[in-house]
Amino acid sequence: MTGSYGDRESASWWQALERQQLQVQQCTCGALRWAPRALCNECGSFDWEWFTTDGAGTVVTWTATHRAFTPGTVVPFVVVLVRLDAGENLLIPGGWTGDEHGSDLTVGLQVVAEFTSPDLRDGNPSTLIRWTRRNQAN
């Protein structure tokens, strides 16, 4: 990975995305958490490691955006919020690989993470999560 982004808790998460891995933090008490942060919600510990998930989950909700807020943004696009199968409290957003309006989405749809690397931003890699139907994943 060139450059750096994130903070001390999330930098490794971004690096894992560059390797096309979806990771969450796992506390020494066993609790899994995302978004990355220093303190465990369950036990208050500062001790944790990274846990690589299989990227499988179910759709919780989504939103379709039809207005470009920055120049060059292609619209419409859909952002999906997914609950990972690895843990009840693991809700992760990402782009949708299906219909650009989200007409093919339903709550509870089984999906899996894929990774895309659009053009470099400010010279840094920018791998992002995109969700696809589980039975259509490559």
N, C-alpha and C positions, 0 to 999 in steps of 0.2 A: 504494500500500500504506500502510495506516495502522499505527502502532505499529512495533515491530521485534522480530525474533527471530532466532535463530541467532547465529553469531559472525562475525568478519570474513571468514572463508573461505566460510561457508555462507549468509550473508544474501542474497546475489544469487541463490542457488539457490531460496530460498523466494520471492523476488520473481518469479522466472521461473515458478514454479508458479502464482502469482496471475495471470500472463498466459497460463496454460495452455500452458506450454512445459516440456519435459523437457530440462534441460541437465546436462552433465557438464563437468569441467575438462579442458582440453587444454594440456599442457605445450609449451613451445617445442621440445622434442625430438620432439613428435608423440604422445606417450603420452596416452591418455585415462584419466581416473580419476573414481571416485565411491566413497565419500563425499568431499565437499569437504575439502581440507586444504592446508596451505601448501607442503608439500615433495613433489616428484615421487619416486615409488618407483623409477623407472627411472634417472634421471640426477642426482637430488639438487637440481635447480633449484627456485628459488622463483618463476620466471617462468611464468605461465600465463594463458589466456583461457578464456572460457566457450564451449562448443560445443553447439549445439542439435541434439538427436537427433530422429529421426522417431518415437521412442517404441515401436518394434517390438522384440520379443524372444521368447524361449521360456521356458516354465515350467521351473524347476529343482526347486522343492519348494514345499510349502504346509503350513499348519496351520489347523485349524478350532478355534475357541475357543467353548466352550459355557458358560462362567461369566463373568458380568459382574463385573469387578474395580472398576468405578466406577459410582455410581448413574446410571441413565439409559442405560447402554450396552445396545444391542439385541444379543441373542445368539440363535442362534449367528452367527458371522461368520468369514470366511476371509481370512487374510493369505497372499499369494503372493510368492515370491522369483523374480524374472525376470532372466535374462541378456540384456542388450540386444544386438541384432544389431550395433550400432556398435562393440562391443569385448568381447573374451573375459572381461576382468576387471570388467566393469560389471554388478554384481548389485544390483538395486534392489527393495525390498519395496513392496507396496501392497495395497489391498483387492481383493477379487474381485467381479465383477459377476454371476457365475453363481450356481449353487446354493449356498445358505447353509451347506451341509455340505461343499462341495467335491467332490461325487460326479461332477461333470462335468469334473474336472481330470485331466490326465495329464502326466507328465514329457515335455517336448519340445513341448507344445502351443504353437502360435504365437499370441501375444497382442499387443495394442497398448495403450498408456497412454491413459486418459481421465482427466478431472479433475472433481472434485466439490467444491463449497464448502458444507459444512454450516454450521449456525448459528455465528455469531461466538463466539469464546472470548476472554474478557477484553477484548472490543472489538477484537480483531485478526482479520483474515481467516484462514481456515484451509483453503485449498485443498489437497486430498489427491489422491494418485494412486490410481486404480482400474484394474485390468487387465481387459480383455475379449477374447474370441476375435477374432483378426484379421479374419476374414471377417464378423463381426457388428458391427464398429465403425461408428459413425455417420459 
